[in-house]
């Protein structure tokens, strides 16, 4: 299975393409990434005719565990980005660190700003590309990663649930978020943005699909 990963560099590349002069970087998230990249070298590469498409990387994964591992890497990288944390705090303003309030506000933000869309092939998108408005939506992989990135940045435990028609046919993924970040025994609630169902709707509990595996982040 080939995975196309939009990670880190694509955010900066996208911005530079929009601003062909390569001038000041205005987006906080792009600035955060630019601080970790040799910008002069990158711009030189972009100007080279043979390197017009350097905004993706390819990985070959053979198992479900390997695929989810790549999603978790994207979540972890975004969750510790100061700009993502600032966005999470802005989204959940007024919750005063109350977990359920924060979870509900994350859901509202995600549903308001991003649409579920299927894509051809296997493409994993860095959550920062969504938060930076480079994309207006994504598939279940992308939305799940974005939700968990916001939650993790606020210390809310998040896990990924993979489901399918059978345990041997994984076809879907969605996040489960803790209802109390300070209680390890607190129940988790599903947030499946691919469905127009209320917070907590879980395909496996409704018998529509079976649980293949849960992954803690």
Secondary structure, DSSP 8 states (H G I E B T S, - for coil): -EEEEE-THHHHHHHHHHSTT------HHHHHHHTTS-HHHHHHHHHSTT-S--S-EEEE--SHHHHHHHHHHHHHHHHT-HHHHHHHHHHTTTSTT-HHHHHHHHHHHHHHH-EE---SS-EEE-HHHHHTTS-SEE-HHHHHHHHHHHHHHTT--EEEEEEESSTT-EEEEEEEEES-TT-TT--EEEE-TTSS--TT--TTTTTSSEEEEEEE-
